[in-house]
Amino acid sequence: MASATDMQIIETTAGDIATELARRGVAPDQRVTVTIEPPEPADWITKARQFSRPKVIAAGWSDDDIDRLIKQAQKEVEPGLE
């Protein structure tokens, strides 16, 4: 289990959040923040980011890491655009 100071991202439904928190050992009186997502993002890129961001964070990657990889891939695909 992560320490109390580690941020955790939990993806679940509203109906299952209490069960999931209890499963992870979160005390009923511990403060939590819940983000309510819209049913569907307006565009596919937003949906892709919402899906991938928790996975990127969980893997220990930063936004700078991702930007660096994107720039590297762009150079490989279009080497003349530096």
C-alpha positions in Angstrom: 0.0 0.0 0.0 1.2 3.5 -0.8 2.1 5.8 2.1 -0.4 8.5 3.3 1.7 11.2 1.6 1.7 9.5 -1.9 -0.9 10.7 -4.4 -3.0 7.9 -5.8 -5.3 7.9 -8.7 -8.3 5.6 -8.6 -10.5 5.1 -11.6 -13.9 3.6 -10.6 -17.6 4.4 -10.7 -19.4 6.6 -8.2 -21.2 3.5 -6.9 -18.0 1.6 -6.2 -15.8 4.4 -4.7 -16.5 3.6 -1.0 -15.7 0.0 -1.6 -12.5 0.8 -3.5 -11.3 3.2 -0.8 -12.0 0.6 1.9 -10.2 -2.0 -0.1 -7.1 0.2 -0.2 -7.2 0.9 3.5 -8.4 4.5 3.4 -10.1 5.3 6.7 -13.7 6.5 6.5 -12.7 9.9 8.1 -9.7 10.5 5.8 -10.0 13.4 3.4 -10.2 12.5 -0.3 -10.7 14.5 -3.4 -13.1 13.2 -6.1 -13.1 14.4 -9.7 -16.3 14.0 -11.6 -15.7 13.6 -15.3 -18.1 14.5 -18.0 -19.8 11.5 -19.6 -17.9 11.9 -22.9 -15.1 14.3 -23.8 -15.9 16.7 -26.6 -13.0 15.5 -28.7 -10.9 12.3 -29.1 -7.7 13.9 -27.9 -9.2 14.9 -24.6 -10.5 11.4 -24.1 -7.0 9.9 -25.0 -5.3 12.2 -22.5 -7.8 11.4 -19.7 -7.2 7.7 -20.3 -3.4 7.9 -20.6 -2.4 10.5 -18.0 -3.0 8.3 -14.9 -0.9 5.5 -16.5 1.9 8.0 -17.3 2.0 9.3 -13.8 1.8 5.7 -12.3 4.8 4.8 -14.5 6.8 7.7 -13.0 6.9 9.8 -16.1 6.6 13.6 -16.2 5.1 15.9 -18.8 8.7 16.9 -19.7 9.5 13.2 -20.4 6.5 12.9 -22.7 7.3 16.2 -24.5 10.9 14.9 -25.0 9.7 11.6 -26.5 7.2 13.4 -28.8 10.0 15.8 -30.1 12.3 12.8 -30.6 9.6 10.9 -32.6 8.9 14.0 -34.7 12.6 14.3 -35.6 12.7 10.7 -36.6 9.6 11.0 -38.8 10.4 14.5 -40.2 14.2 15.0 -39.8 14.2 18.2 -41.8 11.8 20.1 -39.5 14.3 21.0 -36.7 
